[in-house]
Structures are given as C-alpha cells and as structure tokens.
Amino acid sequence: IWEPLEDQWERNFALLKQFKEREGHCNVPKSYEENGIKLGRWLDRQRQVRKGNVSGNLSTEQIGRLDEIGIRW
C-alpha cells in the first residue's frame, strides 16, 4: 500500500456507502461501529475537517464523493 491514509479513507467510505444502502441515509450515530471501524467518529471527523475545525486534508474529489451520497455537512 503506497498511500495508507488514502486506502483507509477508501475503506471507510465503502462502509459508509454500505450503511447508506442498508439504512437509507448517511446520518451515522457518532458511537456507531461496523467491522471494528468507528464509522460514526470517522464521519464526524470528515465534517470537522471540512468546516476547518480540526486539522486534516479532504480533497475536492473526496468532498464531492461525500456530497454525492448525501452527506449533511
């Protein structure tokens, strides 16, 4: 794996898509875990990074992909 953080982001995004397909929305509870991944915390972090409340990087492509599946920022 050349980009471990990017790979981790892709795995978490795939879990989020599965959650949406199953639940019909992307409002993941903050304490929700799936397959040992703290999906709710991950999604909250993506929101905080986009708002500029915490340091981190979200590419324009990642933001677009999150927008496409219906993330409420």
N, C-alpha and C positions, 0 to 999 in steps of 0.2 A: 504494500500500500504506500503510494507516494505522498498522498495528502490525507493523513489520518483524520484530521478535523473535518475535512470535506466529506470523507467516507462516513464518518459518524453522523454528520448533518443529513446525508442522503438516507441513512438507515432510519433516523428519527422521522424524517419527512415521510418515508414509506409507511411507518407505523401510524403517523397522523392521517395519512390518506386512508388506511385501513379502518381507523377509528371513525372517520367521517362516513365511509361506506356502510359501516355497521350501525352507527348511531344517527346518521343523517345531519350532523353538524360538526363543527370544529371547536366547540366550547368544552375543551378538556379540563376537568377539575384539576386544580393545582397539585393535589396529592395523588393523582392517578398514575399508576404504573402498569406497564404492559411488557411482558417478556423480560422483566428485570430492568427495563428502561423507565426512568422517571419522566414520562411523556409530558405530563402537566407542567412540571418545572421547566422542561426544555422549551415548551411553547411560551411560557411566561417570559423566559429569558429572551426569546426572539422578539417578543413585543417590547421588552425593555431596551434591547439593543437598538431597535428601530426608532424608538422615541428618544434615544440618546441618554437614557437614564443610567445605563451601565456601559462599560467599555466592551467592545467586541466588533465583529465585522459581519455584515449581511450584504451580500452583493445585490445589485439591481435584479439579477436573474432570480436569486432566492426570494427576494421580496415579491417579485412577480408571480413566482410559483405559489407562494403562500396566499397571495391575493386571489389567484385562480381557483383555489379550492375553498375559498370563502372565509379566510381568517378575519375576525373582527379585531382590529388593532386597538 
